């Protein structure tokens, strides 16, 4: 079996990335190959969006399409949160927290943390822009709140930009169209995996990765 790594280019507040969690978890549970997460920044800087009626309608339509095509569940608390006019779509706080976990040498917890963040947001309507929420969802009890705050504060703009640049370079390299994009790295090079074909077929997805 050749040595391979499955790369995922995702965003924590992208509904399609949330729908890909079962695929990521399937590979992780079967321990088929290492997986690496890369964060592209869907809502960053001037792309952040404050909630209004037009945006709410658009998101609701997208979420319905995602549910129909993937089976992903969007909770009542999340749907209620979409009614909050103070809601701002901003990927940066969650990505800073994920990058902080990377920098602290806890890469092995990234998938668990991404899962916790997306479930909290899309099922329970939690505000994952808040530092306190980001800490509560941290999948380790080895870091005190003050230590976690220092760890996030140590994440610089350069760290975040490096993360974005790496994700975008990989996306461009394989001709990816957005989030999520799955890229299988092997001795044969980098292969863009058609995630959209497998949302309802986690076992088939695992078999595909195993045989590549």
Backbone as JSON Lines, residues from 0, in Angstrom:
{"i":0,"aa":"X","n":[0.85,-1.2,0.0],"ca":[0.0,0.0,0.0],"c":[0.88,1.24,0.0]}
{"i":1,"aa":"X","n":[0.62,2.17,-0.89],"ca":[1.44,3.37,-0.97],"c":[1.11,4.3,0.19]}
{"i":2,"aa":"X","n":[2.1,5.1,0.57],"ca":[1.9,6.1,1.61],"c":[1.09,7.26,1.02]}
{"i":3,"aa":"X","n":[0.04,7.66,1.73],"ca":[-0.82,8.72,1.2],"c":[-1.36,9.56,2.34]}
{"i":4,"aa":"X","n":[-1.79,10.76,1.98],"ca":[-2.4,11.69,2.93],"c":[-3.62,12.3,2.26]}
{"i":5,"aa":"X","n":[-4.71,12.37,3.01],"ca":[-5.92,13.0,2.48],"c":[-6.02,14.41,3.06]}
{"i":6,"aa":"X","n":[-5.95,15.38,2.18],"ca":[-6.05,16.79,2.57],"c":[-7.49,17.27,2.38]}
{"i":7,"aa":"X","n":[-7.96,18.06,3.33],"ca":[-9.29,18.66,3.23],"c":[-9.15,20.18,3.28]}
{"i":8,"aa":"X","n":[-9.7,20.86,2.32],"ca":[-9.75,22.32,2.32],"c":[-11.19,22.71,2.67]}
{"i":9,"aa":"X","n":[-11.36,23.29,3.84],"ca":[-12.71,23.51,4.38],"c":[-12.79,24.89,5.02]}
{"i":10,"aa":"X","n":[-14.02,25.24,5.42],"ca":[-14.25,26.44,6.21],"c":[-15.22,26.07,7.33]}
{"i":11,"aa":"X","n":[-14.98,26.52,8.56],"ca":[-15.83,26.1,9.68],"c":[-17.28,26.56,9.6]}
{"i":12,"aa":"X","n":[-17.56,27.64,8.86],"ca":[-18.96,28.05,8.73],"c":[-19.41,27.94,7.27]}
{"i":13,"aa":"X","n":[-18.97,26.88,6.63],"ca":[-19.45,26.51,5.3],"c":[-20.35,25.29,5.46]}
{"i":14,"aa":"X","n":[-21.6,25.39,5.03],"ca":[-22.55,24.29,5.18],"c":[-22.11,23.02,4.45]}
{"i":15,"aa":"X","n":[-21.5,23.18,3.28],"ca":[-21.03,22.0,2.55],"c":[-19.88,21.33,3.27]}
{"i":16,"aa":"X","n":[-19.0,22.12,3.9],"ca":[-17.92,21.55,4.7],"c":[-18.5,20.77,5.88]}
{"i":17,"aa":"X","n":[-19.52,21.34,6.5],"ca":[-20.21,20.64,7.6],"c":[-20.78,19.32,7.12]}
{"i":18,"aa":"X","n":[-21.34,19.31,5.93],"ca":[-21.93,18.08,5.38],"c":[-20.88,17.01,5.09]}
{"i":19,"aa":"X","n":[-19.61,17.42,4.95],"ca":[-18.53,16.47,4.66],"c":[-17.99,15.8,5.92]}
{"i":20,"aa":"X","n":[-18.42,16.23,7.1],"ca":[-17.9,15.65,8.34],"c":[-18.01,14.12,8.38]}
{"i":21,"aa":"X","n":[-19.14,13.52,7.97],"ca":[-19.2,12.04,8.0],"c":[-18.13,11.37,7.15]}
{"i":22,"aa":"X","n":[-17.74,12.0,6.05],"ca":[-16.69,11.44,5.2],"c":[-15.34,11.51,5.91]}
{"i":23,"aa":"X","n":[-15.07,12.66,6.51],"ca":[-13.82,12.84,7.26],"c":[-13.75,11.85,8.41]}
{"i":24,"aa":"X","n":[-14.86,11.72,9.12],"ca":[-14.9,10.83,10.28],"c":[-14.77,9.37,9.88]}
{"i":25,"aa":"X","n":[-15.32,9.01,8.73],"ca":[-15.22,7.63,8.25],"c":[-13.75,7.25,8.02]}
{"i":26,"aa":"X","n":[-13.01,8.12,7.37],"ca":[-11.59,7.85,7.12],"c":[-10.83,7.79,8.44]}
{"i":27,"aa":"X","n":[-11.18,8.67,9.36],"ca":[-10.51,8.71,10.66],"c":[-10.79,7.44,11.46]}
{"i":28,"aa":"X","n":[-12.04,7.02,11.49],"ca":[-12.41,5.84,12.28],"c":[-11.77,4.57,11.73]}
{"i":29,"aa":"X","n":[-11.66,4.47,10.42],"ca":[-11.06,3.3,9.8],"c":[-9.54,3.39,9.72]}
{"i":30,"aa":"X","n":[-9.0,4.57,10.09],"ca":[-7.55,4.78,10.1],"c":[-6.93,4.39,8.76]}
{"i":31,"aa":"X","n":[-7.56,4.85,7.68],"ca":[-7.09,4.47,6.34],"c":[-5.83,5.23,5.93]}
{"i":32,"aa":"X","n":[-5.74,6.49,6.37],"ca":[-4.55,7.29,6.06],"c":[-4.61,8.56,6.9]}
{"i":33,"aa":"X","n":[-3.47,9.22,7.07],"ca":[-3.49,10.51,7.77],"c":[-4.35,11.52,7.0]}
{"i":34,"aa":"X","n":[-4.99,12.41,7.76],"ca":[-5.76,13.49,7.15],"c":[-5.25,14.82,7.67]}
{"i":35,"aa":"X","n":[-5.18,15.8,6.79],"ca":[-4.76,17.14,7.17],"c":[-5.85,18.13,6.78]}
{"i":36,"aa":"X","n":[-6.14,19.05,7.7],"ca":[-7.15,20.07,7.46],"c":[-6.47,21.39,7.09]}
{"i":37,"aa":"X","n":[-7.03,22.06,6.1],"ca":[-6.55,23.37,5.66],"c":[-7.77,24.29,5.58]}
{"i":38,"aa":"X","n":[-7.61,25.52,6.03],"ca":[-8.75,26.43,6.17],"c":[-8.61,27.6,5.22]}
{"i":39,"aa":"X","n":[-9.63,27.76,4.37],"ca":[-9.52,28.72,3.28],"c":[-10.08,30.1,3.55]}
{"i":40,"aa":"X","n":[-10.98,30.24,4.51],"ca":[-11.5,31.56,4.85],"c":[-12.62,32.0,3.93]}
{"i":41,"aa":"X","n":[-13.81,31.45,4.13],"ca":[-14.96,31.8,3.29],"c":[-15.48,33.2,3.59]}
{"i":42,"aa":"X","n":[-15.58,33.52,4.87],"ca":[-16.07,34.84,5.29],"c":[-14.96,35.54,6.08]}
{"i":43,"aa":"X","n":[-14.13,36.28,5.35],"ca":[-12.97,36.94,5.95],"c":[-12.9,38.38,5.46]}
{"i":44,"aa":"X","n":[-12.55,39.29,6.36],"ca":[-12.36,40.68,5.97],"c":[-13.61,41.28,5.36]}
{"i":45,"aa":"X","n":[-13.49,41.8,4.15],"ca":[-14.65,42.45,3.53],"c":[-15.67,41.44,3.01]}
{"i":46,"aa":"X","n":[-15.35,40.13,3.15],"ca":[-16.33,39.1,2.78],"c":[-17.19,38.68,3.96]}
{"i":47,"aa":"X","n":[-16.91,39.2,5.16],"ca":[-17.81,38.98,6.29],"c":[-19.16,39.61,5.97]}
{"i":48,"aa":"X","n":[-20.23,38.96,6.44],"ca":[-21.57,39.46,6.09],"c":[-22.46,39.54,7.32]}
{"i":49,"aa":"X","n":[-23.06,40.7,7.52],"ca":[-24.04,40.87,8.6],"c":[-25.38,40.32,8.14]}
{"i":50,"aa":"X","n":[-26.09,39.7,9.07],"ca":[-27.35,39.07,8.72],"c":[-28.43,40.1,8.4]}
{"i":51,"aa":"X","n":[-29.12,39.87,7.3],"ca":[-30.31,40.64,6.95],"c":[-31.28,39.7,6.25]}
{"i":52,"aa":"X","n":[-32.41,40.22,5.84],"ca":[-33.44,39.37,5.25],"c":[-32.99,38.66,3.99]}
{"i":53,"aa":"X","n":[-32.27,39.37,3.14],"ca":[-31.82,38.78,1.89],"c":[-30.81,37.66,2.12]}
{"i":54,"aa":"X","n":[-29.85,37.92,3.02],"ca":[-28.83,36.9,3.33],"c":[-29.48,35.69,4.0]}
{"i":55,"aa":"X","n":[-30.43,35.96,4.91],"ca":[-31.11,34.87,5.61],"c":[-31.84,33.96,4.61]}
{"i":56,"aa":"X","n":[-32.51,34.56,3.65],"ca":[-33.25,33.78,2.65],"c":[-32.28,32.94,1.8]}
{"i":57,"aa":"X","n":[-31.15,33.54,1.46],"ca":[-30.17,32.84,0.64],"c":[-29.57,31.65,1.39]}
{"i":58,"aa":"X","n":[-29.21,31.88,2.66],"ca":[-28.64,30.8,3.47],"c":[-29.65,29.69,3.68]}
{"i":59,"aa":"X","n":[-30.88,30.06,3.96],"ca":[-31.93,29.06,4.17],"c":[-32.11,28.2,2.93]}
{"i":60,"aa":"X","n":[-32.05,28.82,1.76],"ca":[-32.18,28.06,0.51],"c":[-30.99,27.13,0.34]}
{"i":61,"aa":"X","n":[-29.78,27.62,0.59],"ca":[-28.59,26.78,0.46],"c":[-28.64,25.61,1.44]}
{"i":62,"aa":"X","n":[-29.04,25.9,2.69],"ca":[-29.09,24.84,3.7],"c":[-30.09,23.75,3.32]}
{"i":63,"aa":"X","n":[-31.2,24.18,2.73],"ca":[-32.2,23.2,2.26],"c":[-31.6,22.33,1.17]}
{"i":64,"aa":"X","n":[-30.88,22.93,0.25],"ca":[-30.23,22.16,-0.82],"c":[-29.2,21.19,-0.25]}
{"i":65,"aa":"X","n":[-28.42,21.67,0.73],"ca":[-27.41,20.82,1.36],"c":[-28.07,19.63,2.05]}
{"i":66,"aa":"X","n":[-29.15,19.89,2.77],"ca":[-29.86,18.81,3.45],"c":[-30.41,17.8,2.44]}
{"i":67,"aa":"X","n":[-31.0,18.3,1.37],"ca":[-31.58,17.41,0.36],"c":[-30.52,16.54,-0.3]}
{"i":68,"aa":"X","n":[-29.36,17.1,-0.56],"ca":[-28.32,16.38,-1.31],"c":[-27.42,15.53,-0.43]}
{"i":69,"aa":"X","n":[-27.3,15.9,0.87],"ca":[-26.32,15.21,1.72],"c":[-26.9,14.56,2.95]}
{"i":70,"aa":"X","n":[-28.1,14.99,3.35],"ca":[-28.69,14.47,4.58],"c":[-28.23,15.21,5.82]}
{"i":71,"aa":"X","n":[-27.39,16.23,5.67],"ca":[-26.91,17.0,6.82],"c":[-28.08,17.63,7.57]}
{"i":72,"aa":"X","n":[-28.0,17.57,8.9],"ca":[-29.08,18.08,9.74],"c":[-28.75,19.48,10.26]}
{"i":73,"aa":"X","n":[-29.69,20.4,10.1],"ca":[-29.55,21.75,10.62],"c":[-30.57,21.91,11.75]}
{"i":74,"aa":"X","n":[-30.07,22.15,12.96],"ca":[-30.93,22.14,14.14],"c":[-31.83,23.35,14.27]}
{"i":75,"aa":"X","n":[-32.85,23.2,15.09],"ca":[-33.8,24.29,15.33],"c":[-33.11,25.5,15.94]}
{"i":76,"aa":"X","n":[-32.15,25.27,16.83],"ca":[-31.45,26.4,17.46],"c":[-30.63,27.17,16.44]}
{"i":77,"aa":"X","n":[-30.07,26.47,15.48],"ca":[-29.34,27.15,14.4],"c":[-30.3,27.98,13.56]}
{"i":78,"aa":"X","n":[-31.45,27.41,13.22],"ca":[-32.43,28.14,12.41],"c":[-32.93,29.38,13.14]}
{"i":79,"aa":"X","n":[-33.07,29.27,14.46],"ca":[-33.47,30.44,15.25],"c":[-32.36,31.49,15.25]}
{"i":80,"aa":"X","n":[-31.12,31.01,15.29],"ca":[-29.99,31.96,15.31],"c":[-29.93,32.77,14.02]}
{"i":81,"aa":"X","n":[-30.35,32.18,12.93],"ca":[-30.36,32.92,11.67],"c":[-31.31,34.11,11.71]}
{"i":82,"aa":"X","n":[-32.23,34.11,12.68],"ca":[-33.17,35.22,12.82],"c":[-32.56,36.39,13.58]}
{"i":83,"aa":"X","n":[-31.38,36.19,14.17],"ca":[-30.73,37.2,15.0],"c":[-30.06,38.25,14.1]}
{"i":84,"aa":"X","n":[-30.53,39.5,14.11],"ca":[-29.95,40.53,13.23],"c":[-28.52,40.91,13.62]}
{"i":85,"aa":"X","n":[-28.07,40.5,14.82],"ca":[-26.7,40.82,15.23],"c":[-25.7,39.78,14.73]}
{"i":86,"aa":"X","n":[-26.2,38.71,14.11],"ca":[-25.31,37.65,13.61],"c":[-24.45,38.17,12.46]}
{"i":87,"aa":"X","n":[-23.17,37.91,12.55],"ca":[-22.23,38.25,11.49],"c":[-21.5,36.98,11.07]}
{"i":88,"aa":"X","n":[-21.54,36.69,9.77],"ca":[-20.81,35.54,9.26],"c":[-19.33,35.92,9.15]}
{"i":89,"aa":"X","n":[-18.54,35.32,10.01],"ca":[-17.11,35.64,10.11],"c":[-16.36,34.36,10.42]}
{"i":90,"aa":"X","n":[-15.57,33.89,9.46],"ca":[-14.84,32.64,9.63],"c":[-13.61,32.78,10.52]}
{"i":91,"aa":"X","n":[-13.13,34.02,10.7],"ca":[-11.82,34.22,11.3],"c":[-11.67,33.7,12.73]}
{"i":92,"aa":"X","n":[-12.6,33.98,13.67],"ca":[-12.38,33.5,15.03],"c":[-12.19,31.99,15.13]}
{"i":93,"aa":"X","n":[-13.04,31.23,14.45],"ca":[-12.92,29.77,14.5],"c":[-11.63,29.31,13.84]}
{"i":94,"aa":"X","n":[-11.25,29.95,12.73],"ca":[-10.01,29.55,12.06],"c":[-8.8,29.9,12.93]}
{"i":95,"aa":"X","n":[-8.82,31.05,13.59],"ca":[-7.74,31.39,14.51],"c":[-7.61,30.32,15.6]}
{"i":96,"aa":"X","n":[-8.74,29.85,16.11],"ca":[-8.71,28.82,17.15],"c":[-8.14,27.5,16.6]}
{"i":97,"aa":"X","n":[-8.52,27.14,15.39],"ca":[-8.01,25.92,14.77],"c":[-6.51,26.03,14.49]}
{"i":98,"aa":"X","n":[-6.09,27.19,14.01],"ca":[-4.66,27.41,13.77],"c":[-3.89,27.4,15.09]}
{"i":99,"aa":"X","n":[-4.49,27.95,16.14],"ca":[-3.86,27.93,17.47],"c":[-3.63,26.5,17.93]}
{"i":100,"aa":"X","n":[-4.61,25.63,17.67],"ca":[-4.47,24.23,18.04],"c":[-3.33,23.58,17.26]}
{"i":101,"aa":"X","n":[-3.23,23.93,15.98],"ca":[-2.1,23.45,15.17],"c":[-0.78,23.9,15.76]}
{"i":102,"aa":"X","n":[-0.68,25.18,16.08],"ca":[0.58,25.75,16.58],"c":[0.97,25.17,17.93]}
{"i":103,"aa":"X","n":[-0.01,24.74,18.71],"ca":[0.29,24.2,20.04],"c":[0.69,22.73,20.0]}
{"i":104,"aa":"X","n":[0.82,22.2,18.77],"ca":[1.27,20.82,18.62],"c":[0.19,19.78,18.82]}
{"i":105,"aa":"X","n":[-1.07,20.19,18.64],"ca":[-2.2,19.28,18.84],"c":[-2.92,18.99,17.53]}
{"i":106,"aa":"X","n":[-2.16,18.79,16.46],"ca":[-2.75,18.52,15.15],"c":[-3.73,17.35,15.19]}
{"i":107,"aa":"X","n":[-3.44,16.37,16.05],"ca":[-4.27,15.17,16.09],"c":[-5.67,15.46,16.62]}
{"i":108,"aa":"X","n":[-5.88,16.65,17.19],"ca":[-7.19,17.02,17.72],"c":[-7.98,17.9,16.76]}
{"i":109,"aa":"X","n":[-7.41,18.25,15.61],"ca":[-8.06,19.2,14.72],"c":[-9.4,18.7,14.2]}
{"i":110,"aa":"X","n":[-9.46,17.44,13.8],"ca":[-10.72,16.9,13.26],"c":[-11.79,16.91,14.34]}
{"i":111,"aa":"X","n":[-11.41,16.52,15.55],"ca":[-12.36,16.53,16.66],"c":[-12.84,17.95,16.94]}
{"i":112,"aa":"X","n":[-11.91,18.91,16.9],"ca":[-12.27,20.3,17.2],"c":[-13.17,20.88,16.1]}
{"i":113,"aa":"X","n":[-12.81,20.63,14.84],"ca":[-13.67,21.1,13.74],"c":[-15.07,20.52,13.88]}
{"i":114,"aa":"X","n":[-15.16,19.25,14.23],"ca":[-16.46,18.6,14.42],"c":[-17.25,19.29,15.51]}
{"i":115,"aa":"X","n":[-16.59,19.53,16.65],"ca":[-17.27,20.18,17.78],"c":[-17.77,21.57,17.38]}
{"i":116,"aa":"X","n":[-16.93,22.31,16.68],"ca":[-17.31,23.67,16.28],"c":[-18.51,23.66,15.33]}
{"i":117,"aa":"X","n":[-18.47,22.79,14.33],"ca":[-19.53,22.79,13.33],"c":[-20.84,22.23,13.89]}
{"i":118,"aa":"X","n":[-20.76,21.22,14.72],"ca":[-21.98,20.7,15.35],"c":[-22.59,21.77,16.27]}
{"i":119,"aa":"X","n":[-21.73,22.44,17.03],"ca":[-22.23,23.48,17.93],"c":[-22.93,24.59,17.15]}
{"i":120,"aa":"X","n":[-22.36,24.94,16.01],"ca":[-22.92,26.03,15.2],"c":[-24.17,25.58,14.44]}
{"i":121,"aa":"X","n":[-24.07,24.49,13.7],"ca":[-25.15,24.1,12.79],"c":[-26.27,23.31,13.46]}
{"i":122,"aa":"X","n":[-26.04,22.74,14.62],"ca":[-27.11,22.02,15.29],"c":[-27.65,22.78,16.5]}
{"i":123,"aa":"X","n":[-26.76,23.48,17.22],"ca":[-27.18,24.11,18.47],"c":[-27.11,25.64,18.44]}
{"i":124,"aa":"X","n":[-26.77,26.22,17.29],"ca":[-26.82,27.66,17.15],"c":[-25.85,28.43,18.03]}
{"i":125,"aa":"X","n":[-24.74,27.8,18.42],"ca":[-23.78,28.47,19.29],"c":[-23.0,29.53,18.51]}
{"i":126,"aa":"X","n":[-22.6,30.56,19.24],"ca":[-21.83,31.65,18.64],"c":[-20.34,31.28,18.69]}
{"i":127,"aa":"X","n":[-19.81,30.76,17.6],"ca":[-18.42,30.33,17.6],"c":[-17.48,31.48,17.22]}
{"i":128,"aa":"X","n":[-17.99,32.7,17.3],"ca":[-17.12,33.88,17.21],"c":[-16.6,34.28,18.59]}
{"i":129,"aa":"X","n":[-17.18,33.7,19.65],"ca":[-16.84,34.09,21.01],"c":[-15.71,33.22,21.55]}
{"i":130,"aa":"X","n":[-14.74,33.86,22.2],"ca":[-13.59,33.14,22.75],"c":[-14.02,32.1,23.78]}
{"i":131,"aa":"X","n":[-15.0,32.46,24.61],"ca":[-15.47,31.53,25.65],"c":[-16.04,30.26,25.02]}
{"i":132,"aa":"X","n":[-16.83,30.41,23.95],"ca":[-17.4,29.25,23.27],"c":[-16.31,28.42,22.62]}
{"i":133,"aa":"X","n":[-15.34,29.08,22.0],"ca":[-14.23,28.36,21.37],"c":[-13.46,27.54,22.39]}
{"i":134,"aa":"X","n":[-13.33,28.07,23.6],"ca":[-12.63,27.33,24.66],"c":[-13.46,26.14,25.14]}
{"i":135,"aa":"X","n":[-14.74,26.36,25.36],"ca":[-15.6,25.3,25.87],"c":[-15.67,24.11,24.92]}
{"i":136,"aa":"X","n":[-15.51,24.37,23.64],"ca":[-15.59,23.3,22.64],"c":[-14.24,22.63,22.38]}
{"i":137,"aa":"X","n":[-13.2,23.13,23.01],"ca":[-11.86,22.58,22.82],"c":[-11.83,21.11,23.26]}
{"i":138,"aa":"X","n":[-11.36,20.19,22.41],"ca":[-11.41,18.76,22.75],"c":[-10.25,18.29,23.6]}
{"i":139,"aa":"X","n":[-9.84,19.1,24.55],"ca":[-8.79,18.7,25.48],"c":[-8.98,19.42,26.79]}
{"i":140,"aa":"X","n":[-8.75,18.71,27.87],"ca":[-8.85,19.32,29.19],"c":[-7.47,19.73,29.71]}
{"i":141,"aa":"X","n":[-6.47,19.66,28.85],"ca":[-5.1,19.9,29.27],"c":[-4.7,21.37,29.2]}
{"i":142,"aa":"X","n":[-5.61,22.22,28.79],"ca":[-5.29,23.63,28.63],"c":[-6.3,24.48,29.4]}
{"i":143,"aa":"X","n":[-5.81,25.26,30.34],"ca":[-6.69,26.14,31.1],"c":[-7.14,27.31,30.23]}
{"i":144,"aa":"X","n":[-8.22,27.96,30.64],"ca":[-8.8,29.04,29.85],"c":[-7.78,30.16,29.59]}
{"i":145,"aa":"X","n":[-7.02,30.52,30.62],"ca":[-6.04,31.6,30.45],"c":[-4.95,31.18,29.47]}
{"i":146,"aa":"X","n":[-4.54,29.93,29.56],"ca":[-3.53,29.42,28.64],"c":[-4.05,29.4,27.21]}
{"i":147,"aa":"X","n":[-5.33,29.02,27.06],"ca":[-5.95,28.99,25.74],"c":[-6.04,30.39,25.15]}
{"i":148,"aa":"X","n":[-6.4,31.36,25.99],"ca":[-6.48,32.74,25.53],"c":[-5.12,33.22,25.04]}
{"i":149,"aa":"X","n":[-4.06,32.86,25.75],"ca":[-2.71,33.23,25.34],"c":[-2.33,32.54,24.03]}
{"i":150,"aa":"X","n":[-2.76,31.29,23.9],"ca":[-2.44,30.52,22.69],"c":[-3.09,31.14,21.46]}
{"i":151,"aa":"X","n":[-4.36,31.54,21.59],"ca":[-5.04,32.19,20.47],"c":[-4.42,33.57,20.19]}
{"i":152,"aa":"X","n":[-4.09,34.3,21.25],"ca":[-3.5,35.63,21.07],"c":[-2.16,35.55,20.35]}
{"i":153,"aa":"X","n":[-1.49,34.4,20.49],"ca":[-0.18,34.23,19.85],"c":[-0.29,33.95,18.36]}
{"i":154,"aa":"X","n":[-1.51,33.69,17.88],"ca":[-1.72,33.48,16.44],"c":[-1.7,34.83,15.75]}
{"i":155,"aa":"X","n":[-0.71,35.04,14.9],"ca":[-0.54,36.33,14.23],"c":[-1.29,36.36,12.9]}
{"i":156,"aa":"X","n":[-1.39,37.56,12.36],"ca":[-1.99,37.71,11.02],"c":[-1.19,36.93,9.99]}
{"i":157,"aa":"X","n":[0.13,36.88,10.18],"ca":[0.98,36.11,9.27],"c":[0.66,34.62,9.34]}
{"i":158,"aa":"X","n":[0.39,34.13,10.56],"ca":[0.02,32.71,10.72],"c":[-1.26,32.4,9.94]}
{"i":159,"aa":"X","n":[-2.24,33.27,10.07],"ca":[-3.53,33.06,9.41],"c":[-3.37,33.18,7.9]}
{"i":160,"aa":"X","n":[-2.63,34.18,7.46],"ca":[-2.42,34.35,6.01],"c":[-1.66,33.18,5.42]}
{"i":161,"aa":"X","n":[-0.7,32.64,6.16],"ca":[0.04,31.47,5.7],"c":[-0.91,30.29,5.53]}
{"i":162,"aa":"X","n":[-1.85,30.14,6.48],"ca":[-2.85,29.08,6.39],"c":[-3.71,29.26,5.14]}
{"i":163,"aa":"X","n":[-4.19,30.48,4.93],"ca":[-5.03,30.76,3.77],"c":[-4.25,30.52,2.46]}
{"i":164,"aa":"X","n":[-3.03,31.02,2.43],"ca":[-2.23,30.9,1.2],"c":[-1.97,29.45,0.85]}
{"i":165,"aa":"X","n":[-1.68,28.64,1.86],"ca":[-1.43,27.23,1.62],"c":[-2.69,26.54,1.11]}
{"i":166,"aa":"X","n":[-3.83,26.84,1.74],"ca":[-5.09,26.24,1.33],"c":[-5.44,26.64,-0.1]}
{"i":167,"aa":"X","n":[-5.28,27.92,-0.42],"ca":[-5.64,28.4,-1.76],"c":[-4.69,27.86,-2.82]}
{"i":168,"aa":"X","n":[-3.4,27.71,-2.46],"ca":[-2.44,27.16,-3.42],"c":[-2.78,25.71,-3.74]}
{"i":169,"aa":"X","n":[-3.15,24.94,-2.72],"ca":[-3.53,23.54,-2.94],"c":[-4.82,23.46,-3.74]}
{"i":170,"aa":"X","n":[-5.75,24.34,-3.44],"ca":[-7.02,24.39,-4.18],"c":[-6.76,24.67,-5.66]}
{"i":171,"aa":"X","n":[-5.9,25.64,-5.91],"ca":[-5.58,26.01,-7.3],"c":[-4.83,24.88,-8.0]}
{"i":172,"aa":"X","n":[-3.95,24.21,-7.28],"ca":[-3.12,23.16,-7.87],"c":[-3.96,22.03,-8.45]}
{"i":173,"aa":"X","n":[-5.06,21.7,-7.77],"ca":[-5.88,20.56,-8.22],"c":[-7.14,21.01,-8.94]}
{"i":174,"aa":"X","n":[-7.3,22.32,-9.16],"ca":[-8.49,22.81,-9.83],"c":[-9.74,22.71,-8.99]}
{"i":175,"aa":"X","n":[-9.59,22.84,-7.67],"ca":[-10.75,22.78,-6.78],"c":[-11.67,23.96,-6.98]}
{"i":176,"aa":"X","n":[-12.96,23.75,-6.72],"ca":[-13.97,24.78,-6.98],"c":[-14.48,25.46,-5.72]}
{"i":177,"aa":"X","n":[-13.96,25.1,-4.56],"ca":[-14.46,25.71,-3.33],"c":[-14.37,24.75,-2.18]}
{"i":178,"aa":"X","n":[-15.23,24.96,-1.18],"ca":[-15.19,24.16,0.04],"c":[-16.41,23.24,0.11]}
{"i":179,"aa":"X","n":[-16.2,21.99,0.5],"ca":[-14.92,21.36,0.79],"c":[-14.27,20.83,-0.5]}
{"i":180,"aa":"X","n":[-12.96,20.77,-0.51],"ca":[-12.22,20.07,-1.55],"c":[-11.36,19.02,-0.86]}
{"i":181,"aa":"X","n":[-11.42,17.8,-1.34],"ca":[-10.59,16.71,-0.81],"c":[-9.49,16.41,-1.82]}
{"i":182,"aa":"X","n":[-8.26,16.35,-1.34],"ca":[-7.11,16.12,-2.2],"c":[-6.31,14.95,-1.65]}
{"i":183,"aa":"X","n":[-6.17,13.91,-2.46],"ca":[-5.39,12.75,-2.04],"c":[-3.96,12.9,-2.54]}
{"i":184,"aa":"X","n":[-3.04,12.95,-1.61],"ca":[-1.62,13.04,-1.93],"c":[-1.0,11.65,-1.83]}
{"i":185,"aa":"X","n":[-0.34,11.23,-2.9],"ca":[0.31,9.92,-2.92],"c":[1.57,10.01,-3.77]}
{"i":186,"aa":"X","n":[2.21,8.87,-3.98],"ca":[3.41,8.86,-4.83],"c":[3.09,9.28,-6.26]}
{"i":187,"aa":"X","n":[1.81,9.2,-6.64],"ca":[1.38,9.59,-7.98],"c":[1.14,11.09,-8.1]}
{"i":188,"aa":"X","n":[1.19,11.8,-6.99],"ca":[0.95,13.24,-7.0],"c":[-0.28,13.61,-6.2]}
{"i":189,"aa":"X","n":[-0.97,14.66,-6.64],"ca":[-2.15,15.18,-5.94],"c":[-3.39,14.95,-6.8]}
{"i":190,"aa":"X","n":[-4.42,14.33,-6.2],"ca":[-5.64,13.99,-6.93],"c":[-6.85,14.64,-6.26]}
{"i":191,"aa":"X","n":[-7.62,15.4,-7.03],"ca":[-8.84,16.0,-6.53],"c":[-9.93,14.93,-6.48]}
{"i":192,"aa":"X","n":[-10.44,14.65,-5.28],"ca":[-11.47,13.63,-5.1],"c":[-12.85,14.28,-5.2]}
{"i":193,"aa":"X","n":[-13.73,13.67,-5.96],"ca":[-15.07,14.23,-6.21],"c":[-15.97,14.02,-4.99]}
{"i":194,"aa":"X","n":[-15.81,14.87,-3.99],"ca":[-16.57,14.74,-2.74],"c":[-18.07,14.71,-2.99]}
{"i":195,"aa":"X","n":[-18.54,15.51,-3.93],"ca":[-19.99,15.62,-4.18],"c":[-20.63,14.29,-4.55]}
{"i":196,"aa":"X","n":[-19.83,13.35,-5.04],"ca":[-20.38,12.04,-5.42],"c":[-20.57,11.1,-4.24]}
{"i":197,"aa":"X","n":[-20.12,11.5,-3.05],"ca":[-20.04,10.54,-1.94],"c":[-20.73,10.98,-0.66]}
{"i":198,"aa":"X","n":[-21.45,12.09,-0.66],"ca":[-22.06,12.56,0.58],"c":[-22.96,11.5,1.23]}
{"i":199,"aa":"X","n":[-23.67,10.73,0.42],"ca":[-24.55,9.69,0.95],"c":[-23.88,8.32,0.95]}
{"i":200,"aa":"X","n":[-22.6,8.27,0.63],"ca":[-21.94,6.98,0.43],"c":[-20.6,6.95,1.15]}
{"i":201,"aa":"X","n":[-20.66,7.02,2.47],"ca":[-19.43,7.09,3.25],"c":[-18.59,5.82,3.12]}
{"i":202,"aa":"X","n":[-19.24,4.66,3.07],"ca":[-18.49,3.41,2.93],"c":[-17.79,3.34,1.56]}
{"i":203,"aa":"X","n":[-18.48,3.79,0.51],"ca":[-17.88,3.83,-0.82],"c":[-16.72,4.81,-0.86]}
{"i":204,"aa":"X","n":[-16.85,5.92,-0.15],"ca":[-15.77,6.9,-0.09],"c":[-14.55,6.29,0.57]}
{"i":205,"aa":"X","n":[-14.76,5.59,1.67],"ca":[-13.64,4.93,2.36],"c":[-12.99,3.89,1.45]}
{"i":206,"aa":"X","n":[-13.79,3.15,0.72],"ca":[-13.24,2.13,-0.19],"c":[-12.42,2.79,-1.29]}
{"i":207,"aa":"X","n":[-12.89,3.94,-1.78],"ca":[-12.15,4.65,-2.82],"c":[-10.79,5.08,-2.31]}
{"i":208,"aa":"X","n":[-10.75,5.67,-1.12],"ca":[-9.47,6.14,-0.56],"c":[-8.55,4.96,-0.28]}
{"i":209,"aa":"X","n":[-9.12,3.87,0.17],"ca":[-8.31,2.69,0.5],"c":[-7.63,2.1,-0.73]}
{"i":210,"aa":"X","n":[-8.3,2.18,-1.87],"ca":[-7.77,1.5,-3.07],"c":[-6.9,2.39,-3.93]}
{"i":211,"aa":"X","n":[-6.83,3.67,-3.61],"ca":[-6.02,4.58,-4.43],"c":[-4.53,4.38,-4.16]}
